[in-house]
Amino acid sequence: MRRPGKIAAEVIGGGLFKKPATLLYPFEKPEMPPGFRGRLTFYEERCVFCKLCMKDCPSEAIVINKLGDKQYEAIVNLGRCLFCGQCVQSCNKDALEMTREYELASPVRAELTIKINRDKPADKSGREDACDEEDVPSGTPAAAPASEEKA
């Protein structure tokens, strides 16, 4: 039978001289592998607003509204997104892409919503700025229009 002191010395002594098993995450950020499904990027110039991505999204995170004749608005709610990639696969024009960006936490819910209009040019990364709190429908299903007029 082993002595308890000897077992404790083996456990403690063996762990002191080994490399840590975990990552030092905030200080060392890991490189995500190819095919990682991170933040969704929308390329407006490629989009024809066929609404296939909206129909195939299981969490209803994408809403496309018709504003007028050949004027559309797309709202992508990353807070609802499951990052399944179904919208990317269903897009015939490659207007959607999953990036390797995984740090999406935000204290403000509106920063997780991307609003794209046809008449506004997208920035170089293909993303628009986050929309304001009043543009985001709260408490309504994502399939509902972003702004409803009361008669």
N, CA, C and O of each residue as an XYZ file, in Angstrom:
604
protein
N       0.841     -1.180      0.000
C       0.000      0.000      0.000
C       0.884      1.240      0.000
O       1.905      1.290      0.686
N       0.481      2.235     -0.774
C       1.243      3.478     -0.865
C       0.897      4.391      0.292
O      -0.177      4.315      0.887
N       1.837      5.244      0.581
C       1.606      6.236      1.637
C       0.918      7.450      1.016
O       1.237      7.824     -0.113
N      -0.020      8.070      1.733
C      -0.712      9.246      1.198
C       0.237     10.388      0.856
O      -0.005     11.098     -0.119
N       1.262     10.584      1.588
C       2.208     11.663      1.328
C       2.944     11.479      0.019
O       3.251     12.453     -0.668
N       3.228     10.238     -0.329
C       3.931      9.959     -1.572
C       3.032     10.238     -2.782
O       3.498     10.757     -3.796
N       1.743      9.893     -2.674
C       0.798     10.147     -3.763
C       0.643     11.657     -3.973
O       0.643     12.125     -5.111
N       0.514     12.402     -2.906
C       0.371     13.854     -3.007
C       1.611     14.468     -3.639
O       1.490     15.399     -4.436
N       2.776     13.984     -3.311
C       4.006     14.509     -3.892
C       4.063     14.231     -5.389
O       4.524     15.075     -6.157
N       3.595     13.044     -5.817
C       3.589     12.720     -7.240
C       2.613     13.617     -8.010
O       2.925     14.072     -9.110
N       1.432     13.870     -7.432
C       0.421     14.687     -8.099
C       0.878     16.140     -8.188
O       0.807     16.750     -9.255
N       1.337     16.685     -7.095
C       1.746     18.084     -7.069
C       3.039     18.282     -7.850
O       3.135     19.209     -8.654
N       4.016     17.443     -7.634
C       5.306     17.577     -8.305
C       5.211     17.367     -9.796
O       5.918     18.032    -10.553
N       4.352     16.453    -10.245
C       4.207     16.188    -11.667
C       3.534     17.332    -12.398
O       3.838     17.565    -13.568
N       2.632     18.053    -11.753
C       1.909     19.146    -12.385
C       2.699     20.438    -12.443
O       2.398     21.299    -13.269
N       3.688     20.598    -11.602
C       4.450     21.837    -11.570
C       5.369     22.004    -12.763
O       5.675     23.131    -13.153
N       5.809     20.919    -13.341
C       6.799     21.002    -14.398
C       6.230     20.719    -15.790
O       6.984     20.544    -16.748
N       4.915     20.675    -15.898
C       4.286     20.437    -17.190
C       3.716     21.730    -17.750
O       3.409     22.669    -17.015
N       3.583     21.754    -19.059
C       2.982     22.885    -19.753
C       1.482     22.898    -19.445
O       0.883     21.826    -19.361
N       0.842     24.080    -19.269
C      -0.597     24.111    -18.983
C      -1.410     23.497    -20.129
O      -1.051     23.628    -21.299
N      -2.500     22.831    -19.776
C      -3.350     22.175    -20.765
C      -4.335     23.145    -21.403
O      -4.887     22.841    -22.460
N      -4.569     24.291    -20.797
C      -5.544     25.249    -21.307
C      -4.850     26.387    -22.051
O      -3.640     26.577    -21.927
N      -5.630     27.140    -22.826
C      -5.113     28.310    -23.517
C      -5.210     29.531    -22.613
O      -6.096     29.606    -21.762
N      -4.330     30.459    -22.788
C      -4.397     31.727    -22.069
C      -5.211     32.675    -22.931
O      -4.670     33.617    -23.511
N      -6.526     32.425    -23.018
C      -7.404     33.014    -24.038
C      -7.322     34.521    -24.219
O      -7.037     34.946    -25.339
N      -7.538     35.341    -23.252
C      -7.553     36.758    -23.636
C      -6.208     37.242    -24.162
O      -6.152     38.209    -24.922
N      -5.143     36.590    -23.772
C      -3.804     37.032    -24.160
C      -3.322     36.340    -25.424
O      -2.600     36.948    -26.214
N      -3.703     35.084    -25.635
C      -3.332     34.332    -26.827
C      -4.611     33.889    -27.525
O      -5.287     32.967    -27.069
N      -4.937     34.547    -28.630
C      -6.170     34.216    -29.352
C      -5.865     33.140    -30.387
O      -4.959     33.303    -31.204
N      -6.618     32.041    -30.357
C      -6.348     30.947    -31.294
C      -6.802     31.275    -32.714
O      -7.743     32.044    -32.909
N      -6.139     30.698    -33.687
C      -6.519     30.827    -35.092
C      -7.617     29.797    -35.362
O      -7.448     28.613    -35.074
N      -8.727     30.248    -35.909
C      -9.839     29.340    -36.204
C      -9.553     28.573    -37.490
O      -8.976     29.127    -38.426
N      -9.946     27.318    -37.545
C      -9.660     26.499    -38.728
C     -10.532     26.898    -39.921
O     -11.567     27.539    -39.742
N     -10.125     26.528    -41.125
C     -10.966     26.787    -42.297
C     -12.308     26.073    -42.137
O     -12.369     24.955    -41.626
N     -13.364     26.722    -42.573
C     -14.689     26.143    -42.432
C     -15.372     26.496    -41.121
O     -16.508     26.084    -40.886
N     -14.692     27.258    -40.259
C     -15.299     27.679    -38.999
C     -16.455     28.624    -39.308
O     -16.324     29.513    -40.150
N     -17.578     28.438    -38.632
C     -18.757     29.258    -38.891
C     -18.877     30.325    -37.816
O     -19.450     30.091    -36.752
N     -18.328     31.503    -38.106
C     -18.371     32.628    -37.178
C     -19.372     33.667    -37.641
O     -20.451     33.334    -38.131
N     -19.005     34.921    -37.483
C     -19.884     36.047    -37.821
C     -20.311     35.995    -39.284
O     -19.506     35.690    -40.164
N     -21.563     36.289    -39.532
C     -22.128     36.303    -40.869
C     -21.839     37.653    -41.523
O     -22.102     38.700    -40.930
N     -21.302     37.633    -42.738
C     -21.028     38.847    -43.496
C     -21.945     38.879    -44.710
O     -22.135     37.865    -45.382
N     -22.509     40.042    -44.985
C     -23.463     40.229    -46.068
C     -22.853     41.162    -47.102
O     -22.462     42.283    -46.775
N     -22.769     40.709    -48.350
C     -22.248     41.531    -49.444
C     -23.434     42.040    -50.263
O     -24.008     41.307    -51.069
N     -23.783     43.280    -50.048
C     -24.978     43.861    -50.651
C     -24.882     43.961    -52.163
O     -25.890     43.790    -52.848
N     -23.706     44.231    -52.702
C     -23.578     44.420    -54.149
C     -23.850     43.133    -54.920
O     -24.179     43.191    -56.105
N     -23.723     41.966    -54.276
C     -23.997     40.688    -54.933
C     -25.451     40.249    -54.778
O     -25.936     39.412    -55.538
N     -26.132     40.809    -53.804
C     -27.473     40.349    -53.448
C     -28.514     40.817    -54.459
O     -28.477     41.960    -54.913
N     -29.442     39.930    -54.809
C     -30.561     40.277    -55.686
C     -31.868     40.276    -54.899
O     -32.942     40.411    -55.485
N     -31.789     40.127    -53.587
C     -32.937     40.142    -52.675
C     -34.003     39.124    -53.085
O     -35.186     39.452    -53.176
N     -33.573     37.895    -53.328
C     -34.500     36.833    -53.701
C     -35.173     36.209    -52.477
O     -36.137     35.458    -52.625
N     -34.688     36.503    -51.289
C     -35.241     36.071    -50.002
C     -35.073     34.576    -49.726
O     -35.745     34.044    -48.842
N     -34.199     33.891    -50.454
C     -33.946     32.479    -50.168
C     -33.304     32.300    -48.797
O     -33.636     31.364    -48.069
N     -32.389     33.193    -48.448
C     -31.724     33.093    -47.141
C     -32.731     33.285    -46.018
O     -32.655     32.604    -44.996
N     -33.665     34.196    -46.193
C     -34.681     34.458    -45.174
C     -35.603     33.250    -45.013
O     -35.982     32.907    -43.893
N     -35.961     32.611    -46.110
C     -36.845     31.444    -46.055
C     -36.163     30.237    -45.431
O     -36.813     29.449    -44.743
N     -34.858     30.080    -45.660
C     -34.145     28.902    -45.165
C     -33.595     29.056    -43.757
O     -33.170     28.066    -43.162
N     -33.590     30.259    -43.206
C     -33.014     30.487    -41.871
C     -33.908     29.843    -40.804
O     -35.067     30.237    -40.669
N     -33.406     28.869    -40.047
C     -34.247     28.196    -39.048
C     -34.579     29.073    -37.847
O     -35.586     28.838    -37.179
N     -33.761     30.074    -37.557
C     -34.018     30.928    -36.397
C     -34.623     32.275    -36.772
O     -34.807     33.131    -35.907
N     -34.932     32.472    -38.046
C     -35.507     33.716    -38.548
C     -34.645     34.929    -38.184
O     -35.160     35.964    -37.761
N     -33.341     34.788    -38.352
C     -32.407     35.861    -38.026
C     -32.257     36.860    -39.173
O     -31.721     37.950    -38.968
N     -32.717     36.511    -40.367
C     -32.602     37.386    -41.525
C     -34.003     37.814    -41.948
O     -34.887     36.981    -42.148
N     -34.191     39.124    -42.081
C     -35.472     39.678    -42.523
C     -35.189     40.602    -43.692
O     -34.333     41.482    -43.597
N     -35.905     40.409    -44.799
C     -35.761     41.272    -45.962
C     -37.110     41.931    -46.201
O     -38.113     41.254    -46.426
N     -37.125     43.254    -46.150
C     -38.348     44.033    -46.330
C     -38.287     44.793    -47.649
O     -37.227     45.282    -48.040
N     -39.419     44.891    -48.330
C     -39.502     45.693    -49.541
C     -39.916     47.100    -49.148
O     -40.966     47.299    -48.538
N     -39.083     48.077    -49.500
C     -39.355     49.467    -49.153
C     -40.102     50.200    -50.253
O     -40.882     51.112    -49.979
N     -39.873     49.815    -51.465
C     -40.506     50.467    -52.606
C     -40.187     49.686    -53.850
O     -39.804     48.519    -53.772
N     -40.340     50.322    -55.019
C     -40.045     49.665    -56.277
C     -38.533     49.466    -56.400
O     -37.783     50.437    -56.505
N     -38.094     48.229    -56.388
C     -36.688     47.839    -56.455
C     -35.858     48.409    -55.313
O     -34.657     48.627    -55.472
N     -36.473     48.649    -54.184
C     -35.768     49.100    -52.978
C     -36.059     48.107    -51.864
O     -37.214     47.848    -51.526
N     -34.996     47.560    -51.305
C     -35.127     46.558    -50.271
C     -34.248     46.907    -49.085
O     -33.319     47.707    -49.185
N     -34.565     46.289    -47.969
C     -33.802     46.470    -46.743
C     -33.610     45.078    -46.134
O     -34.565     44.314    -45.993
N     -32.375     44.763    -45.779
C     -32.076     43.481    -45.142
C     -31.627     43.744    -43.711
O     -30.781     44.604    -43.465
N     -32.196     43.002    -42.772
C     -31.814     43.103    -41.371
C     -31.320     41.731    -40.937
O     -32.055     40.745    -40.999
N     -30.064     41.678    -40.496
C     -29.457     40.437    -40.021
C     -29.261     40.579    -38.523
O     -28.496     41.432    -38.075
N     -29.941     39.754    -37.750
C     -29.857     39.794    -36.291
C     -28.919     38.686    -35.828
O     -29.316     37.523    -35.763
N     -27.681     39.039    -35.506
C     -26.699     38.050    -35.070
C     -27.006     37.500    -33.680
O     -26.474     36.458    -33.296
N     -27.853     38.184    -32.931
C     -28.267     37.678    -31.630
C     -29.178     36.469    -31.746
O     -29.249     35.661    -30.820
N     -29.873     36.331    -32.861
C     -30.761     35.189    -33.094
C     -30.083     34.094    -33.904
O     -30.551     32.955    -33.916
N     -28.996     34.418    -34.574
C     -28.337     33.494    -35.493
C     -27.805     32.262    -34.765
O     -27.227     32.367    -33.683
N     -28.009     31.089    -35.375
C     -27.501     29.824    -34.832
C     -26.135     29.463    -35.407
O     -25.504     28.508    -34.954
N     -25.677     30.221    -36.401
C     -24.402     29.991    -37.087
C     -24.366     28.599    -37.721
O     -23.347     27.910    -37.690
N     -25.502     28.208    -38.293
C     -25.607     26.891    -38.926
C     -25.096     26.915    -40.361
O     -24.703     25.873    -40.886
N     -25.093     28.080    -41.009
C     -24.604     28.209    -42.370
C     -25.629     27.866    -43.435
O     -25.284     27.813    -44.615
N     -26.874     27.633    -43.060
C     -27.907     27.292    -44.036
C     -28.144     28.433    -45.021
O     -28.351     28.188    -46.209
N     -28.118     29.668    -44.545
C     -28.335     30.824    -45.419
C     -27.211     30.964    -46.442
O     -27.455     31.354    -47.584
N     -25.994     30.651    -46.042
C     -24.847     30.744    -46.944
C     -24.972     29.697    -48.048
O     -24.684     29.979    -49.211
N     -25.399     28.494    -47.684
C     -25.552     27.429    -48.678
C     -26.706     27.699    -49.643
O     -26.629     27.322    -50.812
N     -27.761     28.341    -49.176
C     -28.925     28.564    -50.030
C     -28.775     29.782    -50.930
O     -29.544     29.926    -51.881
N     -27.818     30.661    -50.668
C     -27.631     31.874    -51.473
C     -26.983     31.519    -52.808
O     -25.875     30.985    -52.843
N     -27.676     31.817    -53.904
C     -27.170     31.509    -55.252
C     -26.131     32.503    -55.733
O     -25.371     32.195    -56.651
N     -26.077     33.681    -55.144
C     -25.193     34.756    -55.606
C     -23.972     34.950    -54.702
O     -23.212     35.897    -54.908
N     -23.765     34.088    -53.717
C     -22.650     34.194    -52.759
C     -22.618     35.554    -52.071
O     -21.550     36.135    -51.880
N     -23.777     36.051    -51.705
C     -23.869     37.340    -51.022
C     -23.667     37.194    -49.518
O     -23.477     38.195    -48.826
N     -23.705     35.984    -49.005
C     -23.488     35.724    -47.583
C     -22.255     34.861    -47.407
O     -21.958     33.990    -48.225
N     -21.538     35.126    -46.310
C     -20.316     34.373    -46.037
C     -20.122     34.255    -44.534
O     -20.372     35.205    -43.792
N     -19.681     33.099    -44.092
C     -19.357     32.897    -42.685
C     -17.867     33.195    -42.508
O     -17.029     32.638    -43.217
N     -17.548     34.065    -41.570
C     -16.154     34.433    -41.327
C     -15.602     33.624    -40.156
O     -16.318     32.819    -39.560
N     -14.357     33.835    -39.836
C     -13.729     33.163    -38.705
C     -13.799     33.999    -37.427
O     -13.192     33.644    -36.417
N     -14.528     35.093    -37.472
C     -14.652     35.985    -36.321
C     -15.587     35.348    -35.283
O     -16.734     35.028    -35.595
N     -15.103     35.168    -34.065
C     -15.892     34.482    -33.045
C     -16.160     35.333    -31.807
O     -16.947     34.923    -30.953
N     -15.550     36.473    -31.682
C     -15.775     37.335    -30.521
C     -16.924     38.287    -30.830
O     -16.706     39.373    -31.368
N     -18.143     37.885    -30.492
C     -19.329     38.652    -30.838
C     -20.041     39.232    -29.626
O     -21.069     39.891    -29.781
N     -19.530     39.010    -28.445
C     -20.209     39.495    -27.246
C     -20.263     41.022    -27.237
O     -19.303     41.697    -27.610
N     -21.406     41.547    -26.805
C     -21.605     42.983    -26.784
C     -22.575     43.343    -25.665
O     -23.556     42.630    -25.455
N     -22.323     44.436    -24.941
C     -23.269     44.838    -23.895
C     -24.522     45.501    -24.458
O     -25.510     45.661    -23.742
N     -24.491     45.889    -25.736
C     -25.619     46.560    -26.365
C     -26.198     45.631    -27.435
O     -25.488     45.221    -28.354
N     -27.472     45.303    -27.316
C     -28.115     44.373    -28.234
C     -28.145     44.893    -29.664
O     -28.078     44.104    -30.606
N     -28.245     46.188    -29.840
C     -28.329     46.767    -31.179
C     -27.053     46.559    -31.988
O     -27.101     46.592    -33.218
N     -25.923     46.348    -31.338
C     -24.680     46.113    -32.050
C     -24.662     44.750    -32.731
O     -23.822     44.512    -33.598
N     -25.566     43.854    -32.362
C     -25.648     42.541    -32.987
C     -26.605     42.524    -34.174
O     -26.831     41.469    -34.766
N     -27.164     43.662    -34.524
C     -28.092     43.750    -35.645
C     -27.467     44.588    -36.747
O     -27.028     45.714    -36.512
N     -27.429     44.031    -37.952
C     -26.857     44.712    -39.100
C     -27.999     45.056    -40.037
O     -28.795     44.187    -40.394
N     -28.083     46.311    -40.437
C     -29.156     46.770    -41.322
C     -28.528     47.252    -42.620
O     -27.632     48.095    -42.611
N     -29.008     46.708    -43.742
C     -28.459     47.049    -45.041
C     -29.573     47.537    -45.942
O     -30.584     46.854    -46.103
N     -29.401     48.708    -46.532
C     -30.352     49.250    -47.501
C     -29.735     49.179    -48.880
O     -28.513     49.242    -49.015
N     -30.559     49.049    -49.906
C     -30.061     48.967    -51.280
C     -29.419     50.273    -51.715
O     -28.447     50.243    -52.470
N     -29.926     51.429    -51.266
C     -29.382     52.704    -51.702
C     -28.181     53.163    -50.888
O     -27.552     54.156    -51.254
N     -27.831     52.470    -49.781
C     -26.651     52.820    -48.992
C     -25.497     51.916    -49.378
O     -25.669     50.697    -49.368
N     -24.309     52.456    -49.723
C     -23.189     51.583    -50.078
C     -22.627     50.889    -48.841
O     -22.547     51.483    -47.766
N     -22.243     49.639    -49.004
C     -21.629     48.883    -47.910
C     -20.169     49.288    -47.784
O     -19.567     49.757    -48.750
N     -19.597     49.109    -46.593
C     -18.188     49.439    -46.399
C     -17.315     48.357    -47.038
O     -17.839     47.397    -47.603
N     -16.009     48.501    -46.954
C     -15.085     47.604    -47.630
C     -15.165     46.171    -47.130
O     -14.886     45.244    -47.890
N     -15.535     45.967    -45.884
C     -15.610     44.603    -45.347
C     -16.915     43.924    -45.721
O     -17.077     42.734    -45.452
N     -17.850     44.640    -46.332
C     -19.119     44.051    -46.715
C     -20.165     44.161    -45.624
O     -21.261     43.619    -45.767
N     -19.850     44.852    -44.534
C     -20.792     44.983    -43.425
C     -21.195     46.425    -43.278
O     -20.406     47.334    -43.535
N     -22.400     46.629    -42.874
C     -22.891     47.962    -42.554
C     -22.737     48.186    -41.055
O     -22.535     47.240    -40.293
N     -22.832     49.431    -40.646
C     -22.819     49.734    -39.221
C     -24.068     49.170    -38.573
O     -25.086     48.957    -39.230
N     -23.974     48.934    -37.279
C     -25.136     48.427    -36.547
C     -26.230     49.485    -36.534
O     -25.953     50.684    -36.503
N     -27.466     49.028    -36.556
C     -28.576     49.980    -36.565
C     -28.922     50.397    -35.147
O     -28.453     49.801    -34.177
N     -29.747     51.426    -35.037
C     -30.134     51.961    -33.742
C     -31.118     51.037    -33.053
O     -31.698     50.150    -33.678
N     -31.306     51.258    -31.724
C     -32.246     50.458    -30.937
C     -33.651     50.526    -31.504
O     -34.370     49.527    -31.493
N     -34.062     51.706    -32.008
C     -35.442     51.825    -32.473
C     -35.674     51.083    -33.778
O     -36.822     50.796    -34.116
N     -34.606     50.756    -34.535
C     -34.760     50.022    -35.777
C     -34.968     48.531    -35.551
O     -35.465     47.830    -36.432
N     -34.588     48.044    -34.369
C     -34.672     46.625    -34.073
C     -36.034     46.316    -33.486
O     -36.414     46.913    -32.479
N     -36.785     45.396    -34.090
C     -38.075     45.052    -33.505
C     -37.872     44.299    -32.203
O     -37.185     43.278    -32.177
N     -38.454     44.784    -31.135
C     -38.297     44.127    -29.848
C     -39.603     43.459    -29.459
O     -40.668     44.074    -29.514
N     -39.514     42.205    -29.068
C     -40.679     41.473    -28.629
C     -41.547     40.968    -29.761
O     -42.556     40.308    -29.510
N     -41.183     41.259    -31.008
C     -41.944     40.760    -32.142
C     -41.123     39.688    -32.828
O     -39.896     39.697    -32.728
N     -41.765     38.767    -33.520
C     -40.984     37.752    -34.242
C     -40.132     38.398    -35.320
O     -40.463     39.468    -35.830
N     -39.021     37.734    -35.666
C     -38.078     38.303    -36.619
C     -38.670     38.399    -38.012
O     -38.183     39.186    -38.824
N     -39.694     37.633    -38.314
C     -40.284     37.686    -39.638
C     -41.178     38.916    -39.830
O     -41.576     39.218    -40.955
N     -41.493     39.615    -38.763
C     -42.325     40.805    -38.871
C     -41.513     41.956    -39.443
O     -40.295     41.980    -39.263
N     -42.130     42.899    -40.116
C     -41.398     44.047    -40.649
C     -40.763     44.863    -39.522
O     -41.260     44.885    -38.396
N     -39.660     45.531    -39.845
C     -38.926     46.286    -38.831
C     -39.722     47.470    -38.315
O     -39.635     47.802    -37.133
N     -40.485     48.104    -39.169
C     -41.274     49.250    -38.710
C     -42.699     49.099    -39.234
O     -42.923     48.945    -40.435
N     -43.630     49.145    -38.336
C     -45.034     49.001    -38.710
C     -45.728     50.320    -38.462
O     -45.522     50.956    -37.428
N     -46.547     50.730    -39.408
C     -47.293     51.966    -39.258
C     -48.651     51.653    -38.669
O     -49.331     50.721    -39.099
N     -49.034     52.433    -37.691
C     -50.363     52.248    -37.072
C     -51.346     53.206    -37.740
O     -51.068     54.391    -37.918
N     -52.486     52.663    -38.097
C     -53.481     53.493    -38.774
C     -54.523     53.977    -37.807
O     -55.445     54.693    -38.200
